[in-house]
């Protein structure tokens, strides 16, 4: 569909992007990567059959921006990162996996092997194009933000001498890499690009701050550098391209990996020039709403994630209204919208809910937007 015929973001109702994987995709991925009994092409055939159903579900509940549910990925971030020039994914001892609350992530470790760049044939360009071809509303793609390629790489896994000796050299190349990504997605027709830069929130957590300090890195300096990378990556985007940024505290099988209010990072977050902020706010782990007072007056929008994707229980619209009454003490209600606090399946394992639960949550997002603002 021509871009001129599509609705224009931002919207009052939206979602972060990932969705529970349809069972045929789950089975096909198992056959491909565990049993090695089908080819990559056969896996893609299954994905191509199932993803239009995910898109239709999003349209049916009334959303104006839709994604492929990240159904072609194993992780929300590693797949994209591993497709960059200069960044490889290594599997190691299972005991080394990243820890969440009570569970451990699969032991995959990003490794910098050469100078970073965005390849012209990055597969997720085609992932976006597939969504655009199968929807009449706005196709959106969510990719990990530039901070992910630093935060998730251990110092010993950086094998480019220049980056080890001068971190700013790595930040500069990451900013340039993401600038090329923005340009490439725009050229492919993308007018709504979201970057998940969750490590702003992690760096508000005392234990993650301490870990970075032990590694010889000042967490406040990292927050500043992460904001600089985002500003540099998006500052020259065309006027008709909308950039979203999602922040949360981890989402793996309905568990979390961080906690703490946004205060330490809020000023940097709102300095990035991003158009739409998806901010996790479904539990006390996210702290209070006071940081919203730093949202600049104007057209930028915050989507407070008062609706959780981690559990099936539905929030009440009355309860959500009260939360927006509180949020409106710090930011203009006209600069707010509603989205779930995170995706439903940041990894292919998915959260501990059902597809029906997922649909009801998305319906609630739309109903809440209609109740508070009169539309989506």
MARTOR-694473 format. One record per residue: x, y negated, z of N, C-alpha, C, CB in turn. Coordinates in steps of 0.2 Angstrom, whole numbers, plus 5000, padded with zeros to 4 digits. Glycine has a CB too. Layout:
residues N
XYZXYZXYZXYZ...
//
This chain:
residues 376
500450065000500050005000500449945000499550005006500349894996500749824996500749795003500449774991501249765005501349735012500849685013502049705013500649645008500149595008499449615010500049555002499249685009498649715011498649745018498449765006499249745021499249775028499149715033499949805029498949735039498849695045499549665047498549725051499649615050500249585052500349585060500349515049500949615062501049615069501349545071501649665071501249535078501149585083500449595085501449555090500249655088499649675090499549675097499449745086498949675099498749675106498849745109498049655108498749795105498749865107499349895102498149905105499749935106500349965102500650025106500949905101501050055103501450115107502150115105501050175106502550145109503250145109503450185103503550175115503150245101503350275095503350355095504050255093503650385100503650455100503050495102504250485104502850545099502250585100502450655101501750575094502050695105502150765105502150795099501550795109502650845098502750875091502150925090503450915091501950925084501450975082501751045083501150965075501351095085501651165086501951195079501051215088501751185073502051205067502751175067501651195061502851115069503551085068503951115074503551015069503651125080504051155085504351225083503651165092503851265080504051335078504551335072503451375075504451285067504951275062505651255064504651225056505651215069506351195071506651245075506251135076506251285079506551345082506851395077506051385086506451405072506751455066507351425063506151465061507351365062507951335059508551325063507751265056508451305069509051295073509251345078508951235077508751385080508951445085509051505081508351455090508551525077508551595073508951585067507851615072508951525064509251505058508951555052510051525058508351555053507951605048507551565042507451645052507551495043507351455037507851405035506651425039507751375029508251325027507951255029508251325019508451205028508251135030507751115026508951095029507651135019507151115015506451145017507251135008506451205020505851235022505651195029505951305024506051175033505851135039505551065037506551125043505851035032505650975029504950975026506050945024504751035023504151045020503551055026504151115016503751085032503351085037503251015040503551135043503750975041503750905044503250865039504450875044503350875032502950835028502250855028503250845021502050915030501350935030501050905037501351005030501450905042501150895049501150815051501550925054501650785048501650705050501050665048502350675047500850675042500250645040499650645045499950665033499550705049499050715054499250675060499050785056499850665062500050625067499850545065500750625069500050525059499850465057499050445057500150445050498750495055497950495055497750485062497650555051497950525067497750515073497850445076498150565078498450415075498550345077498050295074499250325076497950305068497450265064496750275067497450275057496550335068495850355071495750325077495850425071496250315082496150285088496050205088496650305093496250185082496250105081496850075081495750085086497450105081498050065081498250035075498650115083498549975075498649945068499449955066498549875069499849985071500550005069500650075071501049965073500850115066500950185067501650215065500450225062501850265068502550295067502450365065502950295073503050405064502950475062503050515068503550495057502950485074503050515081503750545082502550575081504250515078504950545079504950615078505250525086504450645074504350715074504950755070503750735070505350715066505950745063506550745067506050705056506450725073507050715078507050765084507150645081507650775086507650815093507650765098508350855093508050715098508150655103507850595100508850655106507650545104507450475102508050445100507150445108508650455102509250415101509850455097509550385107510050515099510550555097510550565089510650615100509950585087509950595080510150535075509150615078509850475077510050415073510750405074509650355076511050405080511750395081512150445078511850395089512050505078512450555074512450545067512250625076511950505064511950495057512350435055511250485055512650395060513050335059513750355056513050295065514050315052514750335051515150315057515050285045515650365058516050365064515850385071516250295065515250415071514950435077514750515076514350395080515050555080514850625080514550645086515450665078514150705086513850735092514150795093513050745091514450805100514750865102514350905107515450855104514250975106513951015111514451045116513551065108514351035122514851055127514551105133515250995131514951115138514751155143514051135146515251155149513551175147512851155149512851125156512451215149513351135160513451105166513551025166513951135171513751005160513950935159513350895157514450925154512750915156512150885154511950825158511550925153511650765155511450705158510950725163511250655154510950705169510450725174509850675175510750725181509250705175508650665176508450685183508150675170507850665185507550685191507350755191506950645193507750805194507650875194507750915188506950885196507950885183508150925177508750895173507550925172509050935168509650915165509550915158510250955167509750855154509750855147510150905144509850785145509950925138510450965134511150935133510150985127511650975134512350945134512650925127512850995137512350865125512650835119512950775120512050825114513550765117513950705119514150665113514550725123513950605112514150565107514950545107513750495106515250555102515950545101516150495095516350615101516550445097516750395092517350425089516850325095517350445082517950475079518250425074517750535075517950375072518250325067517850255068518250345060518050205064517650145065516950145063518050085060516550115066515750125066515550085060515450105072514950115057514650085051513950115050515150085044513550075046512850105044512950125037512350055045512850195036512850225029512250205025512950295029512350195019511750175014511250225014512050155007511550295015511050345014510850375021511350405010510750335026510550355032509850385032510550295038509750445034509150485033508550455035509150555036508550405040507950385043507650325039508150355050508050305034507750255029507150295026508250235024507350355024506750395020506250415025507150465017506450425032505850445036505350385037506250455043505650325037505150265037504750265030505550205037505050275025504750265018504150315018505250285012504250375021503750425021503050405025503950495024503250365031502650345034502350285030502950315041502750245027502450185023501950215018502950145020502150275015501750305009501150335012502150355006501050345018500450385021500050345026500750445024500050275026499650245030499450175027500050225037498850155029498550095026498650035031497850095025498950055037499149995042499849985042498850015049500149965047500849945047501250005049500949885052501750025045502250075047502750045051502550115040502950075056503450055061503950115062503150035068504550095063505050145065505450125071505550165059505550165075505950155082506650185081505550175088507150145082507850175082508150155089508250155076508650195091509050165097509350105096509550225099509350055101509749995100510450005101509449945105510849955099511549955099511849975106511849895097511549955111511849975118511950045119511449945123511450085115511550155116512150185114510950195112512450155109513050185106513650165110513150155099513550125115514150115120513950145127514150035121513350135129513250165136513350235136512550145138513150275131513050345131513750375129512550375127514250335127514950365125515450355131515150335119515650405133516150405139516850375136516350475142517250345140517850315138518350365134518250285143518350425137518750475134518550505128518850535139517950485126517650505119517650455114516950535120518050405116518150345111518850365108518050275114518850385102519550405099519750355093519450465095519550295094519750235090520150185094519150195086520850185093521250145098521050075099521950155095520850045094520649975094520049965099520449945087519550015099518950015103519150025110518450065101519650065111519850085118520250025121520350145118520649995117521049935120520649875120521649925115520149865116519749805116519049815115519949755110518649825121517949845120517549795115517549845127517749725115517349685111517449705104517649615112517949735102518049755095517449805093518749785093517349855098516849895097516149865097516849955103516049815101515349785101515249745095515349735107515849715092515749675086515549725080516449645084515849785080515749835075515049865075516249885074514849865082514149895083513649845080514049905090513749775082513349725080513249725072513549655082513849735069513849725062513549795059514549725059513549845062513249915060512549905060513449965064512249875066511549865066511249805062511349855074511649755061511449705056511349745049511949655055511749785047511649825041511049865041512349865039510949895047510349935048509749895047510349975055509649835050509149795049509049775042509249725053509549755038509549745031509249805027510149715028509549865029509349925025508549935026509749985027508349935032507649945033507149895030507449955041507449835030507049785027506949795019507349715028507549815016507549825009507049885007508249845007506949935012506549995011505849975012506750045016505649915014504949895015504749885022504549945012505249895027505049895034504949815036505649925038504449805039504249735042504149735049503649705038504249795052504149805059504649855062503449825061505249835064505749875067505849875074506449865063505849925078505849925085506549965087505249965088506849935091507549965094507449975101508149915093507550035103507550055110508150045114507350135111508149995118508849975121508649975129508949895120508550045131508350055138508950045143508150125138509550035141510050035146510149965149510750045142509749915147509649855151509349875157509249805147508849915157508449935163508949985167507849975162509350025164509750065168510250025172510150115163510549975169511049925172510749885178511349885167510049895179509749865185509749915191509049835183509949975190509950025195510550035198509750095191510550025205511150025209511650085207511050025216511350145206511850205205512150205198511450265206511750175193512050165187512550115186511550155181512450055190512950005191513550025194512649945195513450065199514050095203514450135198513850135209514150175194514450225189514950185184513950275186514650135182514950085177515550055180514550035174515450035187516050005190516550055191515749975197516450115193516950165194517350175187516650225196516950165182517250175175517650115173516750195170517750065177518050005176517749955172518750025172517049955172516649915168516149875172516249945163516149805172515749765175515049765173515949685175514549795176513849805174513549735171513349835179513649685175513349615172513649595166513449565178514349605165514649595159514349635153515449605159514249695154513949745150513249715147513849815152512849695152512149665151512249605146511849645157512749565147512849505143513049525136513349465146513449575136513749605129513149635125514349655130512749675129512249715125511749665122511849755130511549605126511149555123511449525117510949505129512149515118512449475112512449525106513249465114512549585107512449635101511749635098512649705103511249635102510549625099510449565095510049635104510649505098510549445095510949435088510849385099511549465088511949465082511649505077512649485083511349565079511049615074510449585070510949675077510049545074509449525071509349455069508849545076509849415071509749345070509649315063510349305073509849355058509749335051509249375047510449345047508849405051508249445048507749395045507849485053507449415039506949375036506349355040506649415030506049305039505549275043504949325044505249215041504849365039504249415039504449485042503949425032505049485045505149545049505149545056505949575047504749585059504649585067505049635070503849595068505349615075505849655079505549675086506549625080505449735088505249755095505849785098504649805094505749785105506349815109505949845115506849765112506149915116505849945121506349965127505550015119506149955133506549965139506150015144506749905142506550065146506250105151506750135156505750165148506650185160507150215165507150285164506950195172507150305157507250375156506550415155507650415161506550465151505950495149506050565146505450455145506150615151506250685148505850735152507050695149505350765149504950815152504550785158505350875154504350715157503950685162504450665168503450725164505050665167505550645173505850575171506050695175506250545176506550485175507350495177506250425178507750445175508450445176508650385180508850455170508250335180508450265183507850235187508750215178508050185191507550145194507750075196507250185201507350035197507549965199507249915195508349955198507149855198506749795195507249765189506549745200506849725185507249705179507649635180506749685173507649615187507849555188508649535186507849545196509049585187509749575185509849565178510149635187509349595174509449585166508949545163509449655163508449515166507849485163508149425159507349465168508549385161508749325158509149345151509249285162509549395151509849415145509349455141510449475147508849485143508349525139508049475135507949565143507749415138507349365135507749315131506949335140508449325131508849285126509049315120509449265130508749375119508949415113508649395106508849485114508049355107507749335101507249385098508249315096507149445102506649495100505949465100506749555104505549485095504849465095504349495100504649475088504449565101504049605105504449645110503549645101504249635117504649675122504149725125504849625127504349795124503949845127504349865134503949915123503949845140504349845146503949895151504349775149504349945153504049995157503749965164504550055159503149975166502849955172502349995175502549885171502450065174501950115176502050135184501950175172502550115187502650135194503150085198503050205194503150105204503550055208504350055206503550075216504550105202505250105200505450045196505350175196504950015193505049965188505049895192504549955183504949895198504949835202504349785200505549795200504449725202503849675202503849645195503849625207503249605194503149575188503549505187502449565186503849485193504149415193504649395187504549405199505049445184505449435179505049405173505849495177504449415172504049395166504049315166503349425166504249285171504249215171504749185167504249185178505249225165505849205161505649215154506449245163505049245152504849245145504749175142504249285144505149155137505049085134504349075132505549075128504149015133503448995130503548995122503248925132502949025119502949025112502649085109503649025109502949115104502649175101502849245103502749165093503449245107503649315109503149345113504349305113503149405113502649445117502949505121502049475112502649515127502749565131502249615131502949545138502349685131501849735131502049775138501849785125501749755143501849785150501549855149501549745155502049905151501849975150501449995157502450015149500849975158500549995164500250065163499949945165500150085157499950155156500450205155499450155149500450255159501050305159500950355154501150335166501450385151501450435147501750505150501950425141501850495157502150555160501650595163502650525166501050575165500550615167499850605164500450595175499450655164498850655160498250605163498550725160498350595170497750555173497750485170497950545180497050475168496950405164496850355169496350415160497250295168497150235172496450205170497650185170496150165175495550135174495650065170495150125180495150045166495149985163495149925168494649975158494749935174494649885179495349875182494149905184495649935184496349935187496849895182496650005189496849915176497249875171497149805171497249915164496449785171496349715171496649675177495549705172496649715183496949685189497649675188496849725195498049715185498749715184498849655179499049775181498449645174498549585169498449525173498149595163497949525177497849465181498449445185497249475186498849495188499449485191499949455186499649545195500049495181500549475176500449405173500549525170499849385173499649315170499849255175498949305169500049275181500349225186501049205183500349255193501349255179502049235177502149225170502549295179501749245166501749235159501049225156502049295155501049185151500349165148500049235145500449115142499449245147499049305145499049305137498349305147499049255134499049255126499749285124498949185124500249285128500949315126500949385128501449275128500449415130500449485133500049535128500249495140500149595128499749645125499849715129500049665118499649765127499649825131499949885127498949845133500349925130500649985127500850035132501249975122500850095131501150145136501850125138501050215134502050155144502750135147503250165143502750155154503150215139503650245135503350295130504150295140503750325126503450375121503150435125503950395116502850475121502550545124503050595123501950555121503650595119504050645118504750615116503850695113505150585121505750555119506250615117506050525126506150675119506450725116505950775113506950765121506150825109505650865106505350915111506050915101505550915117505250955122504550925124505650965128504550855124503950825126503750815133503350855122503350775135503150765142502650825144502850695143502450825150502050875153501350855152502250895160501050845146500350825145500250865138500250755144499550865136499350895130499150845125498650935132499150865119498950825113498250785115498850855107497850815118497150785119497350725125496650835122497750745130497950695134498250635131498350715140498650645126499050595123498550545119499550625118498050585115497550545112497150495116497150585107496950525122496550485127496950425129496350525133497550435130498050375132498050325127498750405134498150345121498150295115497450265114498350325109496950295115496250265115496150215121495750325116496450235126496450185132496750125131496650215138497350125127497750065125497250025121498350085121496950055116496550015112495949985115496250055106495650025119495049995123495249945128494750055127495849945131496049895136496149825132496649915139496449835126496549775122495949745120496949795116495449785118494749755116494449725122494349815113494549755128494149725134494549665137494249775140495149655136495549595139495549535133496249615141495749555127495849505122495249505116496449515119494849555117494349555112494449585105494049485110495049615105495249655099495949675100495249605093496249715094496849745095497349705091496849815092
//
